[in-house]
């Protein structure tokens, strides 16, 4: 009996995107349910031990299981679903890939501060950290177009949502994080063109992210040309609105 899969999601969550990309690469049918993390429904809290997304609900007949944590979900899909293999066969290279997936998670932690801080000095500190980390990635990359060469892998699924942030950030202010990193730049471009990466978010993702930045009065919005994004109306909404993003 084929299991029915449901991915519990949030529109902006990069960890959800990892799982969505893996499902799309596998060609596995799945349903997607979005929740508001600022107003979590009771049914979600009952099945999410950490109160976080993504969750993968696996229904088979009268039985249901729930997986949490994006890495666990991706590993499960790799082990149980047909379609493209997203892990390398060689154990050593596969282990190294897992290490770079964790490295990508540290970048996401830095990005959280980068996009939410209201302090210009903190923003600059994180910019330097991100530039250093992407320089380490540059040294690891080969001829591409993907992390492992011609084969798309779970490392690509981890980094695609990271680069997606910068597709929006760069329209606000180019902070030079990818300057002098041609392999990273080429990898970013290749991932952006991948159908599974495109389909991992809704079409209104850029506006949702912009609204999130405005909601947090992010320092990023006050860099260079970015100040033009904050109109008088925006500032009033930031000051008086209590609606969650």
N, C-alpha and C positions, 0 to 999 in steps of 0.2 A: 504494500500500500504506500502510495506517495504521500509524503508529509506536506502539509500546507504551511507556508512560511509567512510570517508577518513581521515586518521591521518597524519597531516603535521608534519614532524619529522626532527631531527638532530641526527646524529649517536651517539653522546656522551651524549646527554641531559638526565639527570636522571628523569626530569619531564615528558618527552616524554615516558620514560620507564614505569612510573606509569600507564599512560593511555593505553599503549600497553598491559601491564600485565592484566589490568582490562578487556580489550576487549578479550584477549585470554582466560582468566578464564571464561568469559561469553559464549565463543564459538561463538562470533558474527563475521560474515564475514566483513572484512574491507580492504581497500586499503591503502598502505603506500607510502607517497611521501617524499623524503628527500630533504632538501635544505641546502645551504651553508650559515651559519649565518654571515660569513665575506663578503658575496656578495649576499645580500638578493634580490630576484627577485621582480620586481614591483608588480606582481599579489599578492605576499605574503604581501607586505607592505600595499596594499589596503584593505586586509581583516583581518590584525592583528593589533589591536589598540595599542599594546605594542611593536610590532615588535619582538615578542618572539614565541617560540614553547613550548608546542604543540598547534596545532589548530585541532579541529574536524569539518570537513565539513559534513553537514548533508543534503543530497539531496533527495527530495521526489517529483517526478513528475517535474514540472517546478519551484518548489520552493527550495531555499537553505538557510540554516542557518549556521552560524559559531560560535562555542564556543571556548573561550580561557581560559587559566588557568587550570592546570592539575586537581586540586581539583574539580572544576566545572564540568569538563568533566567526571571525575569518578563518581561524584554524579548523573549526568544525566544518565550515563549508568546504574547505580544501580536502578534508578527510572523507566527506560523505557525498559530495555532489559531483556529478559528471561535468564535462566541459573543460575549458582551459586550465592547465595546472599553473598555479600562481606561486608555488614554492619550487625552488631548484631541487633536483634529485640528489645532488651531492650533499652529504651531511654537513661537511665543513662550510661550504658556501651557503647552505641553508641557515646554519647557525649564525654566520656573519650577517646575513640578511636580517635575521631577527634582531641582531644588535643594532643595525641601522634603523630598523623600525622603532626601537626604543629611543634612538637618537632623535628621530622625528618627533616623538612624543615630548622630548625636552624642548624642542623648538616651539611646539604648541604651547607649552607652559610659559615660555618667554613671550610668545605672541599675545597671550592673554593680558599680560601686564602692558605690553606695547600698545595694545588697542584700547585699554581701559584707563591707563594712568592719566591723571589730570596735570601731572608735573612734567615740565619740559626737560628737566635734568634726568629724571627717571627714563623718559622716552629716549633720550640720547644714549644713556647707558645700555638700554636694551637694544637699541639700533646697533651699537658696536658689538654686543654679544651675538646678535643674529648674523651680522656680517662675518664674524669669526667662525661661527658654526657652518655657515654656507660655504666658507672657504675650505673647511674640512671636507665637506661633501664634494666640492670641486676636485679635490685631490684624489678622491675615491672613484669618480666617474671615468668611464672609458669613452668609446666613440658613440655610444648611444644607439638608438634614440632614447632608450630607457635605462634604468639603473643597471640591469643585467645585460645590456646590449640590445639585441633585437627582441628579447622576450619580456613581455609585461609581467610584473610580479607584485607581490604584496607590498614591497617597499615603494613601488610606484603608487599604490593605492593609499599609502600613508602620506606621501609627499604631495600628491595632487591637491588635497584640500588646503595644505599649507600655502602652495603657490596661488590658489584661488583667492586667498586673502589679499595678496599683493596686486591682483588684477583690479581690486577696488582701491587699495591704498595708493597705487600709482596714479590713479585719477585725481587723488587729493594732493599728494606731494611725493615726488620721487626722492627718497632718502638715500639713494646710492648703495643700497644693501647688496645688489647684484653686480655692481661695477667691477670689471676685471675678472668676472667669473663666466666665461663663455660657455663652458660645458653645462653649468647649472642653468644658464639662460636657455640653451638649446633644449635641455631636458624639460624645463618649465613649459616651453612652447609645444613640445611633443605631447606632453600630458594634457595640456589645455585642449588639444585637438582630438583627444581620444573620446569616442562616443560614450563610453561608460562614465567618464569623468564629467562630461557635459550633462548627462542625464542624472547625475547623483544629487543635484539640487534643483529647486524650482526656478523658473525664469526670473522671479522677483528677488532672487538672492542678493544682487548688488544693492538694491534699495533697502532690503531688510538689514544688511550689514551697515549701510550708511545710517539708517535710523538708530541702530544699536550704538554706533559711535557718538551720534548726537545725544542720545539718551544719557550716555556716560560723560558727556562734555569732554571727550577725549582730547588730550593735548595734541594728538596727531592732526586734528582739525584746525589747529592754530599754527601750522607750519606752512610757510611760503604761501602759495596760491590757495591753500586749503581754507583760509579765513573766508573766502568768498562763498563757501558752502553754507556758512552760518548766517542766515539772514536775520533781521530783527525778529521776524515771526518765529524762526527756529529757536532763538534765544528765549523768547517768551514761553514757548512750549516746553523747553527744557526746565525752566524755572518753575512752572506751574503744573505741568502734567504729572500724574501719578500712574499713568497707564504703563504696565510692564511691556518690555520689548519682546 
